[in-house]
């Protein structure tokens, strides 16, 4: 810094201090000096910056570290997956676009396409602006791992979006990026969840009976242990 004008020296020192963590952040006790001050709440303000640095023992970080953490923020929601457990999953159309009736069967067929290979599908219903599924992920025999929810949903949404755009001669997004899933707990009755899913069109006023709504499907089984579904008289 020798040979520089005083103003440049002061600016250089100020930049260094702006990126210096106060000693109290590291657990050391140091009295405030003329270049900084400690607030009664344990926060430190440097006169060369308006950034606030928390000095509480449970939050030993700086403004710089906060920016790094924020850079790694992911918009995708976390998805909890349990092996050999049924999952209740919902995904919606992009900007709640109403699916034309002529393409809803395409979506239902795409939901059923991987039944028996990637998923053990229990039920599915295609609503005007969203889709409900109940399925159990199966094992990928090639990799000997359970198919992830991301792989399953990418296949369903990707194939259906391509076919919908092709059928309607349009371009653009069809589905929202996010999907909302819920692992059914042991205390939850699978039959009741399937019944709740099938009754969605009735609750929305789209049909008087769920059997009359053409874009529903559920697995019919003769096993005495299979979920019981009520037929509307």
Secondary structure, DSSP 8 states (H G I E B T S, - for coil): -TTS-HHHHHHHHHHHHHT---GGGGT------TTEEE-TTSEEEETT---EEE--TT----HHHHHHHHHT---S------TT-EEEEEEEEGGG----HHHHHHHHHHHHHTBTTTEEEEEEEE-SSEEEEEEEE-EETTTTEE--HHHHHHHHHHHHHHHHHHHHT--S--EEEEEEEEE--TTS-HHHHHHHHHTHHHHTTS-SSGGG-TTEEE-----TTS-------
